[in-house]
Amino acid sequence: MALSMDRLWTVRQASAFLARSTSWVYKAAERGELPRARGMGWGLRFVPSELHAYARGEVSGSRAMVRKREGGA
């Protein structure tokens, strides 16, 4: 599966990139461990550059949780 860097990734694309199951991606996003796009009423999406930073260890779970609180959720 070719992963585009100029579009938001789906759960399936994020799981392929992270080599994790889709179930793990859903749960990690719900817990605030994965950075995700906000304000998308049509499903869970991820910004590729943010997932790359997460994979490199540049984005911690606590930072993702701060973004969640700032978003009002």
QUIGIUR-V100251 format. One line per field, one symbol per residue. burial: # if it has 16 or more other C-alpha atoms within 10 Angstrom, else .. Layout:
burial: ???
//
This chain:
burial: .......##########....#..##..#..#####.......#####.##..#....#.#..##.##.....
//
